[in-house]
Amino acid sequence: MDRKNVWATYNGKQLEELECHAQEYMEFLNEGKTERECIDAIVNRIEKEGYQELQTCIKEKRHLKTGDRVYAVWMNKSIVMFQIGKKPMAEGMNILGAHIDSPRLDIKQNPLYEEGGFAYLDTHYYGGVKKYQWVTIPLAIHGVVVKKEGTTVEVNIGEAEDDPVFFVSDLLIHLAAEQLEKKAAKVIEGEALDIIIGNKPLTVNKEKSEKKEKEGKKNKDAAKEAVKKGVLSILKESYEIEEEDFISAELEVVPAGKAREAGFDRSMILAYGQDDRVCAFSSLKAILEIQEVERTACCILVDKEEIGSVGATGMESRFFENMVAEVMELAGEYSELNVRRCLAASCMLSSDVSSAFDPSFASSFDKKNVAFLGNGMVFNKFTGARGKSGSNDANAEYLAHIRAIFDKEKVQFQTAELGRVDLGGGGTIAYILALYGMNVIDSGVAVLNMHAPWEATSKADVYEAKRGYVAFLENASL
C-alpha cells in the first residue's frame, strides 16, 4: 500500500495552522527539557484554558458535570487531565497517553571531584543511549536541589546565550588508534561520561597565606582540590548550594540549545527530547482543542517510560487509577466496580514515537512496514522485540474502528514496525493500560535519530498527529 506525502494534501489555511503548531511545539521543547519543566509549562497552559486542580475540587467537594475540566499532578513529574463527557464514565473514556521523560545524563548523589586540574560531575546515563554521541557537545544542567530545611533551588544553566556550558571530553584522533578498534558500545564507557565543569583554582587569600608563613605554618592544603573548591565557591555564591546538597538533588544533563527548523525548506524540526515530547505536546493540544465530547476525554503524561515505566511517577504506579476514582467520586459515579468498568470500556491511543526510515541505514528496516517522514502519523499494531515479546498487540476490530474514524476525518496515517524482524525492538506504556482490558494501540510521530541528543521530525507529521488525536477524542466509542 502506498501512502501520500501529507504536505501535498494541505490547503493554504492548513499550512498556516501547521506552521503555527510547529512554532508552538518548538517553544514547548525549549521550555521543557526535563519532566518537571514540562509539568510547569503544561500547568501554565491548561489553567489558562479553564482546567482546575483536582485536589482543590476534592477539598471543596465540588460536583463535576459535563464539560468540566480538571487535572492532577503527581510529584511534579506526571500529570493527568480530564474533560467530563456527556455519557457516564462507567461507559468508558477516550484516553491519550504519552511520556515526558527522555534519555539524558543524570548527576550522581556524590558527584563532585577533581582530577588532572579539572572539576567534574559524575553522571549515570538514563535510558537507552549511544554513549559516544554525548561527548564533545555543549551540555546544560537542569533540575532541582532540595536543601535539608525543604528549600528548593531550581537550576537551569547552559541555555541562555551568556550562560556557560559543560561537556564530556573525548580522546584526540591523533592518539585514538586503540580506541577506534573498540566496538561502538565500548568506545565510550558509561563511567567516562563525566562532565567537565571547571578548570580555574580557587583564588588563595594572599594576606592570610603570608601571615601563616610568618608564623611558621605551612598552608599545605591551599592547592589541594583548588579547582573543586572554586566550583563550590561559585555554587555557594550563586545558589546557596553546599556539596552535601547534591545528596537531595535531581539534576539532569541535556544538550544545550534551542529547537531549530531543519532543511532549506524548513520542513523538519531538530531538537532534543522529541521522544516523546512530540506526542505529549500533540496530545495536550488535542485535549485543549476539543469542545463538547460524548465520552470523557483523558490525557495522561507520565515519567520513567525510558527505564520501564517503573516508580511512583511511571505508568505502572496507581496514580492514574487513583485519579480516575477521584473524578468518578466527584461526578457521583464512584464504586470499585464502576472504576473497573470505566477502565475496561475505555479506548486508548498510546501516543509514542516510531522509528523513521533512514536511507543511509536502509538494511535495518522492512521498507514495506516502516514509517516515512512526511507521510502522516504512525500506528504500530505491536512493538516489543523478536517474536513481539513484551508488546501490546492491538485487536483487528480496534484497528478497523480507528481506520474508520481517521478516514471520516481525513487524517493521514501510516502503519509501521520498529525495525526489521529480529534486529531490535522497543516498548511503550501501551501494555500497562491494556492490563485493564481496554483497547490500546500505539500511535505517534516518526522520528529520525531517535534517542540521539538531537532528533528530527517532520512538521507535517506533528500537525497530523494532533489532528488524529482530536479525531480520536471526539469519535472513539468501541
Secondary structure, 3 states (H helix, E strand, C coil): CCCCCHHHHCCHHHHHHHHHHHHHHHHHHHHCCCHHHHHHHHHHHHHHCCCEEHHHHHHCCCCCCCCCEEEEEECCCEEEEEECCCCCHHHCCEEEEEECCCCEEEEEEEEEEEECCEEEEEEEEECCCCHHHHCCCCEEEEEEEECCCCCEEEEEECCCCCCCCEECCCCCHHHCCCHHHCCHHHHCCHHHCCEEEECCCCCCCHHHHHHHHHCCCCCCCCCCCHHHHHHHHHHHHHHCCCHHHHHHEEEEEEECCCCEEECCCCCEEEECCHHHHHHHHHHHHHHHHCCCCCCCEEEEEECCHHHCCCCCCCCCCCHHHHHHHHHHHHCCCCCHHHHHHHHHCCEEEEECCEEECCHHHHHHCCHHHCECCCCCEEEECCCEECCCECCCCCCHHHHHHHHHHHHHCCCCEEECCCCCCCCCEECCCHHHHHCCCCEEEEEECEEECCCCCCEEEEHHHHHHHHHHHHHHHHHCCC
